[in-house]
Amino acid sequence: MRQGVIEEYSKKVMQEMSVKVLVNLAVKYDRLREEVRDVMGGKVIMTEATRILNQGRAEGRVEGKAEGRAEGKTETLFENMQALMETMTWSAEQALAALKVPEDQYPKYLSMLK
């Protein structure tokens, strides 16, 4: 944690504890207790929790899309390599060269043949 910055988790815990304290202080005042719970429990905490959840989901989607694109590219290159090997009767290395795959990536595609 950087000095002067509260982590999201710590902030959430403090908010939840604040609600509990306020609800217990208002134990004799039903209407006040319900209003505190509505305002602090719903609008403040749930909004923050929802924001954190949505942020995590967005980050997960970005990460998932990047991984999916990388996997798709690998699969497509492999399928094209196999097609060249079959139709042109080329070796795997010849097919990879024709597809302009960098030589340092050859082992990855060659291992997929097994």
N, C-alpha and C positions, 0 to 999 in steps of 0.2 A: 504494500500500500504506500503510495506517495504521501508525503506530509501534506496535510490539509485536504486530502481527497478521501471521501468515504466510499468504500466499495459498495456495489449494488446490494450484495447480500447483507452487509452490515446495516445499510440504510433500511432495507426491508424489515430486518429484525427490530430495529429501533422503532419503526412505525408500528409494528404489531404490538410491541411492548407498551408503546404510548397509548394505544387503543385500550389495552387491558387495564392500565392504570386509570385512565379516564372513566371507563365503564365502572370500575370498582369504586371510584370516588363519587360517582353519581348513582350508587346502588339504591339510595332512598328516593331518587327522583326518576320514576319510570320514563316519563316523556323525554327528559334530558338524556338519560342513558340510551334510549333508542335513537335519538338524534345524533348523539356522539357516535354510536355504532354505524349509523347510516353514512354520516359524513366521513369519519376516519376509516371505517372498515370498507366501505364501498368505493367512494370516489377517490380517495387518496391512495390507499394500499392497492386496490385492485387495478387502478390505472397504472401505477408503477409496475406492478407485477405483470400486467398485460404488456406493457412496453418492453420489459426485459424478455418476456417470452417471445414476442414478435421479433425482437432484435435477434435472438438466438435462432429462430426459424429462418429469418432472412439470411443470416450467415451460413446456416446449414444448406439452404438452397443454392447459394453461390458456390459453396464448396462442392456440393453434389453435381452441379452443372459442369464445373471444371473437370471433375473426375469422369463424368459421363462422356464429355467431349474427348478426353484423352483415351478412354477405353474404345470409343467408337473409331477414332483415328487408327489405333493399333489394330482393331479387328478388320477395318477396311484395307489397310496395307497388307495384312496377312492374307486376306481373301484375294487381293490383286496379285500378290506374290504367287499364291497357289495356282491362280488362273494362268499366269505367264509360264509357270513351270509345266503346266499340263498342255497348254495350246502351242507353246513355242519349243517345248522340250528343253527348257533352260534349267540350269542348276539354280538352287535357291539363291546363291550369291549373285548370279547373273540377273535374276529377277529383281533382287533388292537393289542392285546397281541401276537397273533400268527405271526403277521407281524412285531413284535418287534418295534412298534411305542412307543416312550417314553410317559409315562403316562401324563406328563404335556401338551402333544399335543392332548390328547383324546378330550377335548372340541371342538377343531377346527373341527375334523372329525365328531363328534357327531352332531354338529350344521349343518353340510352339509346334514345330513339325513332328515332334516325338509324341 
